[in-house]
Every structure is written in C-alpha cells, then in structure tokens.
Amino acid sequence: MPVRGLTNGTSYSCSVTVVADISDGPTQSITTPTSVTPVAGSPLFAANWGSRGDLDGEFIGPIGVDVDSAGNVYVADQNNHRIQKFASDGTFITEWGSQGSGDGQFARPAAIAISDTDDVYMVDGDNYRIQKFTTDGNFIEKWGTQGSADGEFNTPRSIAVSATGDVYVLETNNTRIQKFSSDGTFITRWGSSGSSNGQFQNARGIAVDPAGNVYVADGSNNRIQGFDSDGTFITKWGVAGSGDGQLDNPQGIDFDSVGDVYVAEPGNHRVQKFTSEGVFLTKWGDRGPGYGQIENPQDIAVAPEGKIYVSDGLDRVQAFGRLPDPPTDVVATPGAMAVLLSWAPPEFSGIAPITHYTITATPGGSTTSTATTSATITGLTAGTSYVFTVTATNSEGISASSTPSAPVTSGAVSLAGVVRLQGITSPDIGAIGATAILTPSSGGSSTIAALSSDGSFSFFGVSPGTYEVQAAAPGYISALRQGVVIAGSLVTLPEVELRAGLVDADSVVSIRDISAVAVLFGQEVDNRVDDLGRIVDINADGVVNALDISAVASNFGMIGPQAWPE
C-alpha cells in the first residue's frame, strides 16, 4: 500500500511483513526492512503485483510493459511465453499465447508496444518476428524472419509505435533500428556497432516522443541517443556512473504526454527522469524487494493519464503515481513591503487535481499557500531583494520547485482596505466595476486599485504621507475619508462605504432623503435606502438611472467631494 504524507529529502525506515499461507505447511511471515528517501518531484509508490509462477497474475521473467488508451496494462511474460493483461491496479483481466511458432504463439516474447489505435505489437524474440493483435488477443498479422537483410531480425529486443502508426524495432545483435509501416512494410533502417553517434552497443530500449522523434537506451554505451523519424542523429546524453544524469546499462525508456523521458537502469536499480534534451529532473528507486524499491528494472511505460509502470527482476510490476510538474513562468512584481506573484500552472497536473500551490520566499524561507495561480506576498522587509519559487500539490504529493523568479526588491508601504456597499459587505462588489482611489492630500496623481470580488482592495508602491481615500462604482459613490496618515509600515486603510447616487447629464444635482421603496438598476433596494445613505434622484420618482463610472467620476468632480452624513 502507498505511504503518503512523507517529506521530500527526509529518510524513513519501515518494514514490510508478508504472510504466506502454504497449503502443505505452516503459515510463514517474512519481514523485509526498507529504507526510503523521497526525492522532490519523484512519483510515489501506488501498486505492486506479481510473483514467480505460471498462474494468472504470476510471471517468470517479465520484460516488456505498455498501456492502452483505457489504462489497461500489458506485460510480456517472457519465460511463460504469453501476454498478460491487467487493470491499472493490477487486477488480472486476460492472457493469451503459448510456446511455439504458430500464429499467436511465442518463443520468449521480449517487448510490447500499443499504438494510439490500440493495436498491440509484440516482439516475438526467438521466433525473430513481430506479431500484431487486438487488445483481446486476437491475431491480426505478423512479419519477419531470422537474418540481417531488410525486414529480417536478429534478436529483436524492443519496439515502439509513433502517433502516425510507424513501427520501430530495435535489434540487439544486428545493432540497428528498422522502421516499418503499420502492416510491416519495410521503410528504412539505421545503426551499426560502435560508440559514435548513431552507433549502438547492446541497445535494449526504444521509444517515440510526442513529436515523432526516436530515442534509444544505448545500454553498454551508457547513454541515450535521439534521432528524427528517419534516423538522422539529433542528440545524446549520459556517461557511465551512478550520479544524477549518469547511467548504468539503461534499458527501459518511455515518454510522458509533455515529452519528458523516463529511463529504467538495471545497473543502478532506479528510474531517472529527463527533459527531451537530457536535462536531469528527478529520480527514484533503490535496490530491494520492498514497495517502491526497484530490483533490476526491465522496462517502463507511462500511461496517458500519467501513472508509471515498471517491470523488474523480482517477477513483478510496480505502479507509481506521477506527481505534478513544477509550475512555470513565475513573475514577481514589487510592491510596498509586498510582492505580487503570478505563475503558470504545471504542463501536467499529475494523476489527481492540484489542491494548492506553495510559495517560498528567499531569504527567510517564509511560505504562503493559495489555491489560485497568483498571490500577494506580504510581511517582507523593505529594501531586501527576494526570489520566489512555487510548488504544486495534489493528493499524490508535492512537485519539484519551479525555476526561481527574477530577484525583486520590496518597497516601503503596503496598503489594504475594505469597501462596503450600503453598509453591507457585498460579495458582488467586484462584479460591478468598482474601484478605490487614493489621492495625496497635498495634491498630485491618484492611485487606483480595482476591488476584488470580496470587496477588498490593495495599493502598492505608495510613499508615506497624508492621503484621501474614496471608492466609486456605476451609480455609487463613497464618503471621502480624509487625513489618512500612511507611515513606513503596513497600513490598513479605513473602511469606505459605497452609497447609491445619481448625477444627471447636466450636472444639476438634487439630493433628498428617500425612505420609501427605490429601484436601483431595475432592482428594489428599499432595505438599502434609509438615513444611512442618500439617493440622488433627479425625477423624484424613486428610479435611479445607471451611469458608467467615468460619468460618475467626472460629474462628482464637478460638484466637489461630498461628505455624506454619517
């Protein structure tokens, strides 16, 4: 079972107890100690199935693994000479195949690839051929014989299908890749034995990225090579070793939907994740039989929804839940003792919805959480340069950190306040186009802040001094709050109240108390019109006409600020 809630970078010790009911002997209990250190951005263990045997759900030397469009998992059970099909949680569905050379029979099937149209292609290793099936195991066609000519095979080891249906077969002993159409018609080939670009030594894995480029796990050369769809060399990365980005006999390889590469290494008993250019992203796994440990991994497959499946040398398949990718494009805009931060959501959100983002400020390490893709970070030290990183969290865990924002320096003052509508905080106030206006008492340019949907507002980059604060909206105007002193610290502005008002087109204004039912924008507002507020009504008929904010502002400016009676 998965163990959740662990902290990235912290080492944990646990044990797994397996109870076996042996039919001809006593019940046995085996406890396996496990030490696991979660790595930021690495997937968490989700499921495990399989043991050594020939029954349904058992394996002897499982090698190839792939996933269809419905999320079902197919395993090439090499030494049982069959294919097994499972649900995403490991529930057995069906199997097909037996040892032999007839249609639908196998001799050590080594690899499996499923097309976007759910055709199942099998590398029938010791029969030196490819067989094609439906997802239910119905035979469709086959091609290939033993040899080194075009369309012939010598130890075919891996297979991949592009989005256009082209089939790529990697041969270990012929040290080459052959490309076929979906019906087995030969198209081209490339590769030879060696360590130069486009050469291979004991290559074991092949995969096609979302753009149609072909990547090879070049085993004994301890590297990954990339080619275009016709075999032109594009890139390579990797050297022998066990450090991040280093490789030891890479074997399984696959891509996720955004083009990141997953490589299974038997020599290092782990999986590494890279960008398509070979930039190391994360890793997971250490040698052992425990849940989440990996022993001699053979192949890897990434499902359309992001779950990752690994077959390993302990006759089992393990599933890992993919975490969200890091958020991107983090932009920090300096304010007064605050920074307005925004970012783009991850390209891939994981196999579960993102629940929240966490922002970390450096220096200081203070954190802020939000469910949206922006936040105002307050409590910063004026004049200090900060950078910010963001992580995304879902039920599976926490992503790796984003690339840091550009450095920003916070200003001196942060201001925040609340606007109330006719004495009632309005959840709809942001929807009516209201703004708050801050003006120096000594004169000068005003600063305008848009109101959020909850009626709050914030100003940034305001110098210390004495100010007037006011709010306005179509058909509304607030009292003018004068003598607001702003010092060099966090300031909460006084509450301002929007009250119904009307100015006619000729700026002829009459103000009168109305205690009866009034209609504002076609809605009765009798409970909002009393001696707490005033309606400016040029017709004296209780009907207030809607004006846009510019008309209200200009007319209001012509008659001068009004201190509404409290």
C-alpha positions as CSV (number, residue, x, y, z in Angstrom):
1,M,0.0,0.0,0.0
2,P,1.2,3.5,-0.6
3,V,2.6,5.5,2.3
4,R,1.7,9.2,1.9
5,G,2.5,12.4,3.7
6,L,6.3,12.0,3.7
7,T,8.6,15.0,3.5
8,N,10.9,15.2,0.4
9,G,14.5,14.8,1.3
10,T,13.8,13.1,4.7
11,S,15.0,9.5,5.1
12,Y,12.4,7.0,6.6
13,S,12.8,3.4,7.8
14,C,9.9,0.9,7.6
15,S,9.3,-2.8,7.3
16,V,7.0,-4.9,5.1
17,T,5.6,-8.1,6.5
18,V,4.4,-10.7,4.0
19,V,2.3,-13.5,5.4
20,A,2.2,-16.6,3.1
21,D,-0.3,-19.4,3.6
22,I,1.5,-22.5,2.4
23,S,-1.0,-25.3,1.7
24,D,1.3,-28.1,2.8
25,G,3.0,-26.4,5.7
26,P,2.7,-23.7,8.4
27,T,1.9,-20.1,7.7
28,Q,5.1,-18.1,7.2
29,S,5.8,-14.4,8.0
30,I,8.7,-12.6,6.3
31,T,9.5,-9.1,7.3
32,T,11.6,-7.1,4.8
33,P,13.3,-3.9,6.1
34,T,13.1,-0.9,3.8
35,S,14.9,2.4,3.8
36,V,13.4,5.1,1.6
37,T,14.3,8.7,1.0
38,P,11.7,10.5,-1.1
39,V,13.1,12.9,-3.7
40,A,11.3,16.1,-4.6
41,G,9.2,15.7,-7.7
42,S,9.6,11.9,-7.8
43,P,6.5,9.7,-8.1
44,L,5.1,7.8,-5.1
45,F,4.5,4.1,-5.0
46,A,0.9,3.2,-5.9
47,A,0.6,-0.5,-6.5
48,N,2.5,-3.8,-6.8
49,W,1.5,-7.1,-8.3
50,G,3.1,-10.4,-9.4
51,S,5.2,-13.2,-8.0
52,R,7.1,-16.1,-9.6
53,G,4.9,-18.7,-11.2
54,D,2.7,-19.6,-14.2
55,L,-0.7,-18.8,-12.8
56,D,-2.8,-15.8,-13.7
57,G,-1.0,-12.7,-12.4
58,E,2.3,-14.6,-11.9
59,F,5.4,-14.1,-14.0
60,I,8.7,-15.7,-14.9
61,G,10.9,-13.1,-16.3
62,P,8.5,-10.3,-17.2
63,I,10.2,-7.9,-19.7
64,G,8.1,-5.6,-21.8
65,V,5.3,-3.5,-20.4
66,D,2.9,-1.0,-22.1
67,V,-0.5,0.6,-21.5
68,D,-3.5,1.0,-23.8
69,S,-5.8,4.1,-24.2
70,A,-8.1,2.8,-21.5
71,G,-5.3,2.5,-19.0
72,N,-5.0,-1.3,-19.1
73,V,-1.5,-2.8,-18.6
74,Y,0.1,-5.4,-20.9
75,V,3.1,-7.5,-19.8
76,A,5.3,-9.7,-22.0
77,D,5.8,-12.7,-19.6
78,Q,8.9,-13.9,-21.4
79,N,9.6,-17.3,-19.9
80,N,5.9,-18.2,-19.7
81,H,5.7,-17.4,-23.4
82,R,2.5,-15.3,-23.1
83,I,1.0,-11.9,-22.8
84,Q,-1.0,-10.9,-19.7
85,K,-3.4,-8.0,-19.4
86,F,-4.3,-6.2,-16.2
87,A,-6.4,-3.3,-15.0
88,S,-4.4,-0.3,-13.8
89,D,-4.5,-1.5,-10.2
90,G,-3.1,-4.9,-11.2
91,T,-6.4,-6.8,-11.4
92,F,-5.9,-9.7,-13.8
93,I,-8.1,-9.4,-17.0
94,T,-6.9,-12.0,-19.6
95,E,-3.9,-13.7,-21.1
96,W,-3.0,-15.2,-24.5
97,G,-0.2,-17.2,-26.0
98,S,1.7,-20.4,-25.6
99,Q,5.1,-21.7,-26.5
100,G,5.5,-22.3,-30.2
101,S,5.9,-20.7,-33.6
102,G,2.3,-20.6,-34.9
103,D,0.1,-17.5,-35.1
104,G,-0.5,-16.3,-31.6
105,Q,2.3,-18.5,-30.1
106,F,5.5,-17.1,-28.7
107,A,9.2,-18.0,-28.1
108,R,10.3,-15.7,-25.3
109,P,8.3,-12.5,-26.1
110,A,10.6,-9.6,-25.2
111,A,8.7,-6.4,-25.7
112,I,5.3,-4.9,-26.4
113,A,4.0,-1.6,-27.9
114,I,0.5,-0.4,-28.2
115,S,-0.5,2.1,-30.9
116,D,-2.8,5.1,-30.4
117,T,-5.5,3.0,-32.1
118,D,-4.9,0.2,-29.6
119,D,-3.2,-2.3,-31.9
120,V,-0.9,-4.5,-29.8
121,Y,2.6,-5.2,-31.3
122,M,4.7,-8.0,-29.9
123,V,8.4,-8.7,-30.3
124,D,8.5,-12.5,-30.6
125,G,12.2,-12.7,-29.8
126,D,13.3,-16.3,-30.5
127,N,10.8,-16.5,-33.4
128,Y,12.6,-13.5,-35.0
129,R,9.3,-11.7,-35.9
130,I,6.7,-9.1,-34.9
131,Q,3.1,-10.2,-34.2
132,K,0.1,-7.9,-34.1
133,F,-3.0,-8.4,-32.1
134,T,-6.2,-6.7,-30.9
135,T,-6.4,-5.8,-27.2
136,D,-8.3,-9.0,-26.6
137,G,-5.5,-11.1,-28.0
138,N,-7.0,-11.8,-31.5
139,F,-4.2,-12.3,-34.0
140,I,-4.1,-9.8,-36.9
141,E,-0.8,-10.3,-38.7
142,K,3.0,-11.0,-38.5
143,W,6.2,-10.2,-40.3
144,G,9.9,-11.1,-40.1
145,T,12.3,-14.0,-40.3
146,Q,15.8,-14.6,-38.9
147,G,18.6,-12.7,-40.8
148,S,20.2,-9.3,-41.3
149,A,18.5,-8.2,-44.6
150,D,15.9,-5.5,-44.7
151,G,12.8,-6.8,-42.8
152,E,14.7,-9.6,-41.1
153,F,15.7,-9.7,-37.5
154,N,18.5,-11.0,-35.2
155,T,17.5,-10.8,-31.5
156,P,14.8,-8.1,-31.8
157,R,14.7,-6.6,-28.4
158,S,12.4,-3.5,-28.2
159,I,9.6,-1.9,-30.2
160,A,7.8,1.5,-30.4
161,V,4.9,2.9,-32.4
162,S,4.6,6.6,-33.4
163,A,1.4,8.6,-33.4
164,T,1.3,8.2,-37.2
165,G,1.4,4.4,-36.9
166,D,5.0,3.8,-37.9
167,V,6.7,0.9,-36.1
168,Y,10.3,1.0,-34.9
169,V,12.1,-2.3,-34.0
170,L,15.4,-2.3,-32.2
171,E,17.7,-5.3,-32.8
172,T,20.4,-6.1,-30.3
173,N,22.6,-8.4,-32.4
174,N,22.1,-6.5,-35.7
175,T,22.8,-3.3,-33.7
176,R,20.3,-1.3,-35.7
177,I,16.8,0.1,-35.9
178,Q,14.3,-0.8,-38.6
179,K,11.3,1.3,-39.5
180,F,8.1,-0.3,-40.8
181,S,4.6,0.8,-41.7
182,S,1.8,-0.4,-39.5
183,D,1.3,-3.5,-41.7
184,G,5.0,-4.5,-41.7
185,T,6.2,-2.9,-44.9
186,F,9.9,-2.0,-44.6
187,I,10.6,1.7,-44.8
188,T,14.2,2.3,-43.7
189,R,16.9,1.3,-41.2
190,W,19.9,2.8,-39.4
191,G,22.7,1.9,-36.9
192,S,25.8,-0.2,-36.6
193,S,28.0,-1.5,-33.8
194,G,30.2,1.1,-32.0
195,S,30.1,4.2,-29.8
196,S,29.9,7.0,-32.3
197,N,26.8,9.0,-33.0
198,G,24.2,6.6,-34.4
199,Q,26.0,3.5,-33.3
200,F,24.9,1.1,-30.6
201,Q,26.3,-1.4,-28.2
202,N,23.8,-3.8,-26.5
203,A,20.9,-1.3,-27.0
204,R,17.8,-2.5,-25.2
205,G,15.1,0.1,-25.3
206,I,13.4,2.3,-27.8
207,A,10.6,4.9,-27.6
208,V,9.0,7.7,-29.7
209,D,8.4,11.2,-28.2
210,P,5.2,13.2,-28.9
211,A,6.9,15.0,-31.8
212,G,7.7,11.7,-33.5
213,N,11.5,11.6,-32.7
214,V,13.0,8.3,-31.8
215,Y,15.1,7.7,-28.6
216,V,17.2,4.7,-27.8
217,A,18.5,3.3,-24.5
218,D,22.1,2.5,-25.7
219,G,22.9,0.0,-22.9
220,S,26.7,-0.7,-22.9
221,N,27.4,2.9,-24.1
222,N,25.6,4.1,-21.0
223,R,23.7,6.8,-22.9
224,I,20.5,7.9,-24.6
225,Q,20.5,8.8,-28.3
226,G,17.8,10.7,-30.1
227,F,17.0,10.7,-33.8
228,D,14.4,12.1,-36.1
229,S,11.8,9.8,-37.6
230,D,14.1,8.9,-40.5
231,G,17.2,8.2,-38.4
232,T,19.1,11.4,-38.5
233,F,21.0,11.9,-35.3
234,I,19.7,14.7,-33.1
235,T,21.2,14.4,-29.6
236,K,22.7,12.2,-26.9
237,W,23.4,12.3,-23.2
238,G,24.7,10.2,-20.4
239,V,28.0,8.8,-19.1
240,A,28.7,5.7,-17.0
241,G,28.1,6.2,-13.3
242,S,25.5,6.4,-10.5
243,G,25.2,10.2,-10.1
244,D,22.2,12.3,-11.2
245,G,22.1,12.1,-15.0
246,Q,24.7,9.3,-15.2
247,L,23.6,5.9,-16.4
248,D,24.4,2.2,-15.8
249,N,23.1,0.0,-18.6
250,P,20.0,1.9,-19.4
251,Q,17.3,-0.4,-20.7
252,G,13.6,0.7,-20.5
253,I,12.6,4.1,-21.9
254,D,9.3,5.9,-22.4
255,F,7.8,9.4,-22.7
256,D,5.0,11.2,-21.0
257,S,2.5,13.4,-22.7
258,V,4.6,16.6,-22.4
259,G,7.8,15.0,-23.8
260,D,9.8,14.2,-20.7
261,V,11.9,11.0,-20.8
262,Y,11.8,8.1,-18.2
263,V,14.8,5.7,-18.2
264,A,15.0,2.4,-16.3
265,E,18.5,1.4,-15.3
266,P,19.2,-2.2,-14.2
267,G,22.7,-1.3,-13.2
268,N,21.6,1.5,-10.8
269,H,18.2,-0.2,-9.8
270,R,16.3,3.1,-10.4
271,V,14.4,5.3,-12.8
272,Q,15.6,8.7,-13.9
273,K,13.5,11.4,-15.5
274,F,14.9,13.9,-18.0
275,T,13.8,16.6,-20.4
276,S,14.0,15.6,-24.1
277,E,17.3,17.5,-24.2
278,G,18.7,15.3,-21.4
279,V,18.4,17.7,-18.5
280,F,18.1,15.7,-15.3
281,L,14.8,16.3,-13.5
282,T,14.4,13.7,-10.8
283,K,14.9,10.0,-9.8
284,W,13.5,7.3,-7.6
285,G,14.2,3.7,-6.5
286,D,16.9,1.9,-4.7
287,R,17.7,-1.8,-4.8
288,G,15.5,-4.1,-2.8
289,P,12.2,-6.1,-2.7
290,G,10.2,-3.5,-0.7
291,Y,7.3,-1.5,-2.1
292,G,8.8,1.4,-4.2
293,Q,12.2,-0.3,-4.3
294,I,13.4,-1.5,-7.7
295,E,15.4,-4.6,-8.4
296,N,17.0,-4.9,-11.9
297,P,14.2,-2.9,-13.8
298,Q,13.5,-4.3,-17.3
299,D,11.0,-1.9,-18.9
300,I,8.9,1.2,-18.1
301,A,5.7,2.5,-19.5
302,V,3.9,5.8,-18.9
303,A,0.1,5.7,-19.1
304,P,-1.9,8.5,-20.9
305,E,-3.1,9.9,-17.5
306,G,0.5,9.8,-16.1
307,K,0.7,6.7,-14.0
308,I,4.1,4.9,-14.4
309,Y,4.6,1.2,-14.6
310,V,7.9,-0.6,-14.1
311,S,8.7,-4.4,-14.6
312,D,11.6,-5.6,-12.6
313,G,13.7,-8.7,-11.9
314,L,11.6,-9.8,-9.0
315,D,8.9,-11.1,-11.3
316,R,6.6,-8.2,-10.6
317,V,5.2,-4.9,-11.9
318,Q,5.1,-1.8,-9.8
319,A,2.9,1.3,-10.4
320,F,3.9,4.8,-9.4
321,G,1.6,7.8,-9.3
322,R,3.1,10.7,-11.2
323,L,3.3,14.0,-9.3
324,P,2.5,17.4,-10.9
325,D,5.2,19.0,-12.9
326,P,6.6,22.2,-11.4
327,P,4.7,25.5,-12.0
328,T,6.3,27.6,-14.7
329,D,6.8,31.3,-15.6
330,V,7.0,32.7,-12.1
331,V,6.7,36.5,-12.3
332,A,7.3,38.7,-9.3
333,T,6.1,42.4,-9.3
334,P,7.5,44.5,-6.5
335,G,5.1,46.5,-4.3
336,A,5.3,48.2,-0.9
337,M,6.6,45.7,1.6
338,A,4.9,43.2,-0.6
339,V,5.3,41.4,-3.9
340,L,2.6,40.4,-6.3
341,L,3.4,36.9,-7.6
342,S,1.9,35.1,-10.6
343,W,2.8,31.8,-12.4
344,A,1.5,29.4,-15.0
345,P,0.1,26.0,-13.8
346,P,2.2,22.9,-14.5
347,E,2.1,21.5,-18.0
348,F,1.0,18.2,-16.4
349,S,-1.0,18.4,-13.2
350,G,-0.4,14.8,-12.1
351,I,-2.9,11.9,-11.9
352,A,-5.0,13.9,-9.4
353,P,-6.2,17.5,-9.4
354,I,-3.9,20.2,-7.9
355,T,-5.2,21.2,-4.5
356,H,-2.9,24.2,-3.8
357,Y,0.3,25.9,-4.5
358,T,3.0,26.8,-2.0
359,I,5.3,29.9,-2.5
360,T,8.6,30.1,-0.7
361,A,10.5,33.4,-0.3
362,T,14.3,33.5,-0.2
363,P,15.9,34.8,2.0
364,G,13.9,33.9,5.1
365,G,12.1,30.8,3.8
366,S,8.6,32.1,4.6
367,T,5.9,30.2,2.8
368,T,2.4,31.1,1.5
369,S,-0.3,28.8,0.2
370,T,-3.0,29.5,-2.3
371,A,-5.4,27.6,-4.5
372,T,-5.0,30.1,-7.3
373,T,-2.1,30.9,-9.7
374,S,-1.3,34.3,-8.1
375,A,-0.7,35.6,-4.6
376,T,0.3,38.8,-2.8
377,I,3.2,38.1,-0.5
378,T,3.3,40.5,2.5
379,G,5.4,40.9,5.6
380,L,8.6,41.4,3.5
381,T,11.5,43.6,4.6
382,A,11.7,46.9,2.8
383,G,14.8,47.2,0.6
384,T,15.5,43.4,0.7
385,S,16.0,41.5,-2.6
386,Y,13.9,38.3,-2.8
387,V,13.4,35.4,-5.2
388,F,10.4,33.1,-5.1
389,T,9.8,29.5,-6.0
390,V,6.4,27.7,-6.3
391,T,5.4,24.1,-5.9
392,A,2.2,22.3,-6.8
393,T,0.5,19.8,-4.6
394,N,-2.1,17.1,-5.3
395,S,-3.2,14.0,-3.3
396,E,-0.2,12.1,-4.5
397,G,2.4,14.6,-3.2
398,I,4.4,17.7,-3.9
399,S,6.0,18.7,-7.2
400,A,9.6,19.8,-7.6
401,S,10.1,23.6,-7.1
402,S,9.7,25.9,-10.1
403,T,12.5,27.8,-11.5
404,P,13.1,30.8,-9.2
405,S,11.6,34.2,-10.1
406,A,13.8,37.1,-11.1
407,P,15.0,38.9,-8.0
408,V,12.8,41.8,-6.8
409,T,13.1,44.3,-4.0
410,S,10.0,45.2,-2.0
411,G,9.1,48.9,-1.4
412,A,8.2,50.7,1.8
413,V,4.5,50.6,2.3
414,S,1.7,48.1,1.7
415,L,-2.0,49.3,1.9
416,A,-5.2,47.3,2.2
417,G,-8.8,48.1,2.9
418,V,-12.4,47.1,2.5
419,V,-15.3,48.7,0.6
420,R,-18.8,48.2,1.9
421,L,-21.9,48.5,-0.1
422,Q,-24.7,50.5,1.6
423,G,-23.4,49.2,5.0
424,I,-23.2,45.6,3.8
425,T,-20.0,43.9,2.6
426,S,-21.0,42.8,-0.9
427,P,-19.7,39.6,-2.5
428,D,-20.7,41.0,-5.8
429,I,-19.0,44.4,-5.5
430,G,-16.1,43.4,-7.7
431,A,-18.6,42.5,-10.5
432,I,-20.0,46.0,-10.7
433,G,-16.7,47.5,-11.7
434,A,-15.9,49.3,-8.5
435,T,-12.5,51.0,-7.8
436,A,-10.8,52.5,-4.8
437,I,-8.9,55.8,-5.3
438,L,-6.0,57.1,-3.1
439,T,-5.1,60.7,-3.5
440,P,-2.3,62.7,-1.7
441,S,-3.9,65.4,0.4
442,S,-1.3,67.8,-0.8
443,G,-2.3,67.2,-4.4
444,G,-0.8,65.0,-7.1
445,S,-1.7,61.9,-9.0
446,S,-4.2,59.5,-7.7
447,T,-3.6,55.8,-7.4
448,I,-6.5,53.5,-8.4
449,A,-7.0,49.9,-7.2
450,A,-9.6,47.5,-8.5
451,L,-11.8,45.8,-6.0
452,S,-11.8,42.1,-5.6
453,S,-15.0,40.1,-5.5
454,D,-15.0,40.1,-1.7
455,G,-14.8,43.9,-1.5
456,S,-11.1,44.2,-0.5
457,F,-8.5,46.3,-2.2
458,S,-4.8,46.8,-2.0
459,F,-2.4,49.6,-3.1
460,F,1.3,49.1,-3.8
461,G,4.3,51.4,-4.1
462,V,2.7,54.3,-2.2
463,S,5.0,56.8,-0.5
464,P,4.5,57.8,3.2
465,G,2.3,60.8,3.6
466,T,-1.3,62.0,4.2
467,Y,-4.0,60.8,1.8
468,E,-7.7,60.8,1.0
469,V,-9.4,57.5,0.1
470,Q,-12.6,57.1,-1.8
471,A,-14.4,54.5,-3.8
472,A,-16.7,54.7,-6.8
473,A,-18.8,52.4,-9.0
474,P,-21.6,52.9,-11.6
475,G,-24.4,54.5,-9.6
476,Y,-22.4,54.5,-6.3
477,I,-20.0,56.9,-4.6
478,S,-18.4,56.6,-1.2
479,A,-17.8,59.2,1.5
480,L,-14.4,60.8,1.3
481,R,-12.0,59.7,4.0
482,Q,-9.6,62.5,4.7
483,G,-6.4,62.7,6.7
484,V,-5.3,59.1,6.3
485,V,-1.7,59.0,7.5
486,I,0.5,56.5,5.8
487,A,3.8,55.8,7.5
488,G,6.6,53.4,6.6
489,S,4.8,50.3,7.8
490,L,1.9,48.0,6.9
491,V,-1.2,50.1,6.9
492,T,-4.8,49.1,7.0
493,L,-6.9,51.8,5.3
494,P,-10.2,52.9,6.9
495,E,-13.3,51.3,5.6
496,V,-15.1,53.2,2.9
497,E,-18.8,52.8,2.2
498,L,-20.4,52.9,-1.2
499,R,-23.9,54.5,-1.2
500,A,-26.3,54.9,-4.1
501,G,-26.0,58.2,-6.0
502,L,-27.1,59.7,-9.3
503,V,-25.9,62.7,-11.2
504,D,-27.9,63.9,-14.2
505,A,-26.2,64.6,-17.6
506,D,-26.4,68.3,-17.0
507,S,-24.8,68.1,-13.5
508,V,-27.9,69.5,-12.0
509,V,-27.9,67.6,-8.7
510,S,-30.7,67.4,-6.2
511,I,-30.3,65.4,-3.0
512,R,-33.2,64.2,-1.0
513,D,-34.0,61.6,1.6
514,I,-36.0,58.7,0.3
515,S,-37.3,56.3,2.8
516,A,-39.8,54.6,0.5
517,V,-39.0,51.8,-1.9
518,A,-36.5,52.8,-4.5
519,V,-35.3,50.9,-7.6
520,L,-31.6,50.7,-8.4
521,F,-30.7,49.3,-11.8
522,G,-34.1,47.8,-12.0
523,Q,-34.0,46.1,-8.6
524,E,-35.8,47.1,-5.5
525,V,-33.4,48.3,-2.8
526,D,-35.8,49.6,-0.1
527,N,-33.7,47.9,2.7
528,R,-30.7,49.7,1.5
529,V,-32.2,53.2,1.3
530,D,-32.7,54.9,4.6
531,D,-30.9,57.6,6.6
532,L,-27.7,55.5,6.3
533,G,-27.4,56.7,2.7
534,R,-28.6,59.1,0.1
535,I,-30.1,58.6,-3.4
536,V,-29.6,61.5,-5.9
537,D,-32.8,61.4,-7.8
538,I,-33.5,64.0,-10.5
539,N,-37.0,62.8,-11.2
540,A,-38.2,62.4,-7.6
541,D,-39.9,59.1,-8.7
542,G,-37.6,56.7,-6.8
543,V,-36.0,55.4,-10.1
544,V,-32.2,55.7,-10.3
545,N,-30.6,55.6,-13.7
546,A,-27.4,53.6,-14.3
547,L,-24.3,55.6,-15.2
548,D,-20.9,54.4,-16.2
549,I,-18.0,55.0,-13.8
550,S,-16.5,57.8,-15.9
551,A,-19.7,59.8,-15.8
552,V,-19.9,59.4,-12.1
553,A,-16.3,60.4,-11.6
554,S,-16.5,63.4,-13.9
555,N,-19.8,64.7,-12.5
556,F,-18.7,64.0,-9.0
557,G,-15.5,66.0,-9.6
558,M,-17.6,68.9,-10.9
559,I,-19.7,69.3,-7.8
560,G,-16.8,68.7,-5.5
561,P,-16.3,66.0,-2.8
562,Q,-19.3,65.3,-0.7
563,A,-19.0,64.2,2.9
564,W,-22.1,62.1,3.2
565,P,-23.9,62.4,6.6
566,E,-23.0,59.5,8.9
